[in-house]
Amino acid sequence: MITKSELDSLVLKYENKDFIKDDPVQFIHRFKNKKDVELAGFIASLLAYGSRVQFIKKLDDLFINIAHNEPLNFILNFEPELIGDFNYRFGKPVDFISIFKILKELYDTTDGLEELFNYGRQQGKMFETVVDYFYARADKSVGQGFYHMIPNPRNNGAMKRMCMYLRWMVRKSSVDVGIWKFMKPSELYIPLDVHVGRISRQMGLLTRKANDFKAVEELTDKLREFCPDDPVKYDFAMFGYGVNHK
């Protein structure tokens, strides 16, 4: 099994500003206003699957050419025709229209995503509460793309992109912005995908074979042994180990 000192050295090497430019976290660093940041992060996390080059290109198109670098203003004044035929893989225009309409309602009637996530945490069902809010308001015409971008945690999936989004919002570092204070970094879960699952098994940190939420819990518990206050900082170590052992 890899040692704590080896993991910590990888964190030190890879958790720096150079990490930002090739990662979807770059989109939250483009904005200063808190609600612009949290919206940019949420939207970026929805598309963060498949080819990194491709989804970053799509997000650039969305934020620059469609939202005109004003995520909050884009959502508050959203009209379906604004996005034209914008799509990405499973996500069709109708799926994005529904998500943006729901975000508009959320920001018109509440303090936004932070309030929604915080309410879910208080209920002890954070992911379920957030997802149920979107599912209850989804247009009947939405398809696979909507449910891929906002997956149901009751299916025991890893919820990788939502865990990643929370890392961005809750941790404070040279990479993560830490603008949400209602929860501590110690409460976060590691964002687990096929790559992190493979690397963590090679490191001897994960025994479960399926990349599901039970694997997320097992891996996060192991990482908490190394750093109880900030277990998901080792997300950078996983990335670094993968770079070093291609």
C-alpha positions as a Markdown table, in Angstrom:
| # | Residue | x | y | z |
|---|---|---|---|---|
| 1 | Met | 0.0 | 0.0 | 0.0 |
| 2 | Ile | 1.2 | 3.5 | -0.8 |
| 3 | Thr | 2.2 | 5.5 | 2.3 |
| 4 | Lys | 0.9 | 8.7 | 3.6 |
| 5 | Ser | 4.2 | 10.5 | 2.9 |
| 6 | Glu | 4.1 | 9.3 | -0.7 |
| 7 | Leu | 0.5 | 10.5 | -1.1 |
| 8 | Asp | 1.3 | 13.9 | 0.6 |
| 9 | Ser | 4.3 | 14.4 | -1.8 |
| 10 | Leu | 2.0 | 13.9 | -4.8 |
| 11 | Val | -0.5 | 16.4 | -3.4 |
| 12 | Leu | 2.3 | 19.0 | -3.0 |
| 13 | Lys | 3.4 | 18.4 | -6.5 |
| 14 | Tyr | 0.1 | 18.5 | -8.3 |
| 15 | Glu | -2.2 | 20.8 | -6.1 |
| 16 | Asn | -1.1 | 24.1 | -7.6 |
| 17 | Lys | -2.3 | 26.7 | -10.1 |
| 18 | Asp | -0.8 | 24.8 | -13.0 |
| 19 | Phe | -3.5 | 22.1 | -12.4 |
| 20 | Ile | -6.2 | 24.6 | -13.2 |
| 21 | Lys | -5.7 | 25.3 | -16.9 |
| 22 | Asp | -6.4 | 21.7 | -18.0 |
| 23 | Asp | -9.2 | 20.9 | -15.6 |
| 24 | Pro | -12.9 | 21.9 | -15.5 |
| 25 | Val | -12.2 | 23.7 | -12.3 |
| 26 | Gln | -10.8 | 26.5 | -14.5 |
| 27 | Phe | -14.3 | 27.8 | -15.1 |
| 28 | Ile | -14.9 | 28.8 | -11.5 |
| 29 | His | -11.7 | 30.8 | -11.6 |
| 30 | Arg | -13.0 | 33.0 | -14.4 |
| 31 | Phe | -15.5 | 34.8 | -12.1 |
| 32 | Lys | -15.4 | 36.8 | -8.9 |
| 33 | Asn | -19.0 | 37.2 | -7.9 |
| 34 | Lys | -20.0 | 34.3 | -5.6 |
| 35 | Lys | -23.2 | 33.3 | -7.5 |
| 36 | Asp | -21.4 | 33.5 | -10.8 |
| 37 | Val | -18.7 | 31.1 | -9.3 |
| 38 | Glu | -21.2 | 28.6 | -7.9 |
| 39 | Leu | -23.3 | 28.6 | -11.1 |
| 40 | Ala | -20.2 | 28.2 | -13.3 |
| 41 | Gly | -19.0 | 25.4 | -11.2 |
| 42 | Phe | -22.4 | 23.6 | -11.2 |
| 43 | Ile | -22.8 | 23.9 | -15.0 |
| 44 | Ala | -19.2 | 22.9 | -15.6 |
| 45 | Ser | -19.7 | 19.8 | -13.4 |
| 46 | Leu | -22.7 | 18.7 | -15.4 |
| 47 | Leu | -20.6 | 18.4 | -18.6 |
| 48 | Ala | -17.4 | 17.0 | -17.1 |
| 49 | Tyr | -17.6 | 13.6 | -18.6 |
| 50 | Gly | -16.1 | 12.0 | -21.7 |
| 51 | Ser | -13.1 | 13.6 | -23.4 |
| 52 | Arg | -11.7 | 16.4 | -21.3 |
| 53 | Val | -10.7 | 18.3 | -24.5 |
| 54 | Gln | -14.2 | 18.1 | -25.9 |
| 55 | Phe | -16.2 | 19.1 | -22.8 |
| 56 | Ile | -13.8 | 22.0 | -22.0 |
| 57 | Lys | -14.4 | 23.2 | -25.6 |
| 58 | Lys | -18.1 | 22.9 | -25.2 |
| 59 | Leu | -18.0 | 24.8 | -21.9 |
| 60 | Asp | -16.0 | 27.5 | -23.4 |
| 61 | Asp | -18.6 | 27.9 | -26.1 |
| 62 | Leu | -21.4 | 28.0 | -23.5 |
| 63 | Phe | -19.8 | 30.5 | -21.1 |
| 64 | Ile | -18.2 | 32.8 | -23.7 |
| 65 | Asn | -20.6 | 32.7 | -26.7 |
| 66 | Ile | -23.9 | 32.0 | -25.1 |
| 67 | Ala | -23.7 | 33.3 | -21.5 |
| 68 | His | -21.3 | 36.1 | -22.4 |
| 69 | Asn | -19.2 | 35.4 | -19.3 |
| 70 | Glu | -22.2 | 36.3 | -17.0 |
| 71 | Pro | -23.5 | 33.0 | -15.6 |
| 72 | Leu | -25.9 | 34.6 | -13.1 |
| 73 | Asn | -27.3 | 37.1 | -15.5 |
| 74 | Phe | -27.7 | 34.3 | -18.1 |
| 75 | Ile | -29.7 | 32.2 | -15.7 |
| 76 | Leu | -31.8 | 35.0 | -14.3 |
| 77 | Asn | -32.8 | 36.1 | -17.8 |
| 78 | Phe | -32.8 | 32.6 | -19.4 |
| 79 | Glu | -35.0 | 32.0 | -22.4 |
| 80 | Pro | -34.9 | 28.7 | -24.4 |
| 81 | Glu | -33.9 | 30.4 | -27.7 |
| 82 | Leu | -30.7 | 31.6 | -26.1 |
| 83 | Ile | -29.0 | 28.3 | -26.4 |
| 84 | Gly | -30.0 | 27.4 | -30.0 |
| 85 | Asp | -28.9 | 23.9 | -30.7 |
| 86 | Phe | -26.3 | 23.6 | -27.9 |
| 87 | Asn | -25.7 | 20.0 | -27.0 |
| 88 | Tyr | -23.0 | 17.7 | -25.6 |
| 89 | Arg | -23.1 | 13.9 | -26.1 |
| 90 | Phe | -26.1 | 12.6 | -24.2 |
| 91 | Gly | -27.3 | 16.2 | -23.4 |
| 92 | Lys | -29.6 | 17.6 | -26.0 |
| 93 | Pro | -30.9 | 21.1 | -26.2 |
| 94 | Val | -34.2 | 20.1 | -24.4 |
| 95 | Asp | -32.2 | 18.8 | -21.5 |
| 96 | Phe | -30.1 | 22.0 | -21.1 |
| 97 | Ile | -33.2 | 24.1 | -21.5 |
| 98 | Ser | -34.9 | 22.3 | -18.6 |
| 99 | Ile | -31.8 | 22.5 | -16.3 |
| 100 | Phe | -31.4 | 26.2 | -17.0 |
| 101 | Lys | -35.1 | 26.9 | -16.4 |
| 102 | Ile | -34.9 | 25.1 | -13.1 |
| 103 | Leu | -31.8 | 27.1 | -12.1 |
| 104 | Lys | -33.7 | 30.3 | -13.0 |
| 105 | Glu | -36.6 | 29.3 | -10.7 |
| 106 | Leu | -34.1 | 28.4 | -8.0 |
| 107 | Tyr | -32.3 | 31.8 | -8.1 |
| 108 | Asp | -35.6 | 33.7 | -8.5 |
| 109 | Thr | -37.1 | 32.2 | -5.4 |
| 110 | Thr | -34.2 | 31.3 | -3.1 |
| 111 | Asp | -30.6 | 32.2 | -2.4 |
| 112 | Gly | -29.5 | 29.6 | -5.0 |
| 113 | Leu | -27.5 | 26.4 | -5.0 |
| 114 | Glu | -25.8 | 27.0 | -1.7 |
| 115 | Glu | -29.1 | 27.2 | 0.1 |
| 116 | Leu | -30.4 | 24.1 | -1.7 |
| 117 | Phe | -27.3 | 22.0 | -0.9 |
| 118 | Asn | -27.3 | 23.3 | 2.7 |
| 119 | Tyr | -31.0 | 22.4 | 3.1 |
| 120 | Gly | -30.2 | 18.9 | 1.8 |
| 121 | Arg | -27.3 | 18.5 | 4.3 |
| 122 | Gln | -29.6 | 19.6 | 7.1 |
| 123 | Gln | -32.0 | 16.9 | 6.1 |
| 124 | Gly | -29.2 | 14.3 | 6.1 |
| 125 | Lys | -29.9 | 13.6 | 2.4 |
| 126 | Met | -28.0 | 16.3 | 0.5 |
| 127 | Phe | -27.6 | 14.6 | -2.9 |
| 128 | Glu | -31.2 | 13.2 | -2.8 |
| 129 | Thr | -32.6 | 16.7 | -2.0 |
| 130 | Val | -30.7 | 18.4 | -4.7 |
| 131 | Val | -31.6 | 15.8 | -7.3 |
| 132 | Asp | -35.3 | 15.6 | -6.2 |
| 133 | Tyr | -35.5 | 19.4 | -6.7 |
| 134 | Phe | -34.5 | 19.1 | -10.3 |
| 135 | Tyr | -36.5 | 15.9 | -11.0 |
| 136 | Ala | -39.7 | 17.4 | -9.7 |
| 137 | Arg | -39.4 | 20.4 | -12.1 |
| 138 | Ala | -38.0 | 18.7 | -15.1 |
| 139 | Asp | -39.8 | 19.1 | -18.4 |
| 140 | Lys | -41.6 | 16.0 | -19.5 |
| 141 | Ser | -39.7 | 16.1 | -22.8 |
| 142 | Val | -36.2 | 15.6 | -21.2 |
| 143 | Gly | -34.3 | 12.5 | -22.1 |
| 144 | Gln | -31.3 | 10.5 | -21.1 |
| 145 | Gly | -29.0 | 13.5 | -21.1 |
| 146 | Phe | -30.9 | 15.2 | -18.3 |
| 147 | Tyr | -30.7 | 12.2 | -16.1 |
| 148 | His | -27.1 | 11.5 | -17.0 |
| 149 | Met | -26.1 | 15.1 | -16.0 |
| 150 | Ile | -28.1 | 14.9 | -12.8 |
| 151 | Pro | -28.0 | 11.2 | -11.8 |
| 152 | Asn | -30.1 | 9.7 | -9.1 |
| 153 | Pro | -28.1 | 8.9 | -6.0 |
| 154 | Arg | -30.6 | 6.2 | -5.1 |
| 155 | Asn | -29.1 | 4.1 | -7.9 |
| 156 | Asn | -25.9 | 3.9 | -5.8 |
| 157 | Gly | -23.7 | 5.5 | -8.5 |
| 158 | Ala | -20.5 | 7.2 | -7.4 |
| 159 | Met | -22.0 | 10.7 | -7.9 |
| 160 | Lys | -18.5 | 11.7 | -9.1 |
| 161 | Arg | -19.4 | 15.1 | -10.6 |
| 162 | Met | -21.4 | 16.2 | -7.7 |
| 163 | Cys | -18.6 | 15.2 | -5.3 |
| 164 | Met | -16.2 | 17.1 | -7.5 |
| 165 | Tyr | -18.4 | 20.2 | -7.5 |
| 166 | Leu | -18.6 | 20.1 | -3.7 |
| 167 | Arg | -14.8 | 19.8 | -3.5 |
| 168 | Trp | -14.5 | 23.0 | -5.6 |
| 169 | Met | -17.1 | 24.9 | -3.4 |
| 170 | Val | -16.1 | 23.7 | 0.1 |
| 171 | Arg | -12.3 | 23.2 | 0.1 |
| 172 | Lys | -10.1 | 26.3 | 0.1 |
| 173 | Ser | -6.7 | 25.9 | -1.7 |
| 174 | Ser | -4.8 | 27.1 | -4.7 |
| 175 | Val | -7.2 | 25.1 | -6.8 |
| 176 | Asp | -10.5 | 24.9 | -4.9 |
| 177 | Val | -12.3 | 28.2 | -4.1 |
| 178 | Gly | -13.9 | 27.2 | -0.7 |
| 179 | Ile | -16.8 | 29.8 | -0.9 |
| 180 | Trp | -19.3 | 27.6 | 0.8 |
| 181 | Lys | -19.0 | 27.5 | 4.6 |
| 182 | Phe | -22.0 | 25.4 | 5.7 |
| 183 | Met | -19.9 | 22.2 | 5.7 |
| 184 | Lys | -16.4 | 21.2 | 6.4 |
| 185 | Pro | -13.8 | 19.7 | 4.0 |
| 186 | Ser | -13.7 | 16.7 | 6.4 |
| 187 | Glu | -17.3 | 15.9 | 5.3 |
| 188 | Leu | -16.5 | 15.7 | 1.6 |
| 189 | Tyr | -16.4 | 12.5 | -0.5 |
| 190 | Ile | -13.7 | 11.6 | -3.0 |
| 191 | Pro | -14.8 | 12.1 | -6.6 |
| 192 | Leu | -14.6 | 8.6 | -8.0 |
| 193 | Asp | -14.5 | 7.7 | -11.7 |
| 194 | Val | -12.9 | 4.7 | -13.6 |
| 195 | His | -9.5 | 6.4 | -13.5 |
| 196 | Val | -9.5 | 7.1 | -9.7 |
| 197 | Gly | -10.9 | 3.7 | -9.0 |
| 198 | Arg | -8.1 | 2.0 | -11.0 |
| 199 | Ile | -5.4 | 4.1 | -9.4 |
| 200 | Ser | -6.7 | 3.7 | -5.9 |
| 201 | Arg | -6.7 | -0.1 | -6.3 |
| 202 | Gln | -3.2 | 0.0 | -7.6 |
| 203 | Met | -2.2 | 2.0 | -4.5 |
| 204 | Gly | -3.9 | -0.6 | -2.3 |
| 205 | Leu | -6.4 | 1.9 | -1.0 |
| 206 | Leu | -9.6 | 0.4 | -2.4 |
| 207 | Thr | -10.7 | -3.3 | -2.4 |
| 208 | Arg | -14.2 | -3.0 | -3.7 |
| 209 | Lys | -14.3 | -3.8 | -7.4 |
| 210 | Ala | -17.4 | -1.8 | -8.4 |
| 211 | Asn | -17.1 | 2.0 | -8.9 |
| 212 | Asp | -20.2 | 2.7 | -6.9 |
| 213 | Phe | -21.0 | 4.8 | -3.8 |
| 214 | Lys | -19.9 | 2.1 | -1.4 |
| 215 | Ala | -16.5 | 2.3 | -3.1 |
| 216 | Val | -16.6 | 6.1 | -2.6 |
| 217 | Glu | -17.3 | 5.6 | 1.1 |
| 218 | Glu | -14.5 | 2.9 | 1.4 |
| 219 | Leu | -11.9 | 5.0 | -0.3 |
| 220 | Thr | -12.8 | 8.2 | 1.5 |
| 221 | Asp | -12.7 | 6.4 | 4.9 |
| 222 | Lys | -9.2 | 5.2 | 4.0 |
| 223 | Leu | -8.1 | 8.7 | 3.0 |
| 224 | Arg | -9.5 | 10.1 | 6.3 |
| 225 | Glu | -7.0 | 7.9 | 8.1 |
| 226 | Phe | -4.3 | 9.9 | 6.4 |
| 227 | Cys | -5.9 | 13.3 | 6.8 |
| 228 | Pro | -9.1 | 13.4 | 8.8 |
| 229 | Asp | -9.6 | 17.2 | 8.2 |
| 230 | Asp | -9.2 | 17.1 | 4.4 |
| 231 | Pro | -9.4 | 13.6 | 2.9 |
| 232 | Val | -10.3 | 14.7 | -0.6 |
| 233 | Lys | -7.0 | 16.6 | -1.0 |
| 234 | Tyr | -5.8 | 13.2 | -2.2 |
| 235 | Asp | -7.8 | 13.7 | -5.4 |
| 236 | Phe | -4.7 | 15.5 | -6.6 |
| 237 | Ala | -2.5 | 12.6 | -5.6 |
| 238 | Met | -4.6 | 10.2 | -7.6 |
| 239 | Phe | -4.3 | 12.5 | -10.6 |
| 240 | Gly | -0.5 | 12.8 | -10.1 |
| 241 | Tyr | 0.0 | 9.1 | -9.7 |
| 242 | Gly | -1.9 | 8.5 | -12.9 |
| 243 | Val | 0.3 | 11.0 | -14.7 |
| 244 | Asn | 3.4 | 9.3 | -13.4 |
| 245 | His | 2.2 | 5.8 | -14.2 |
| 246 | Lys | 0.6 | 6.0 | -17.6 |
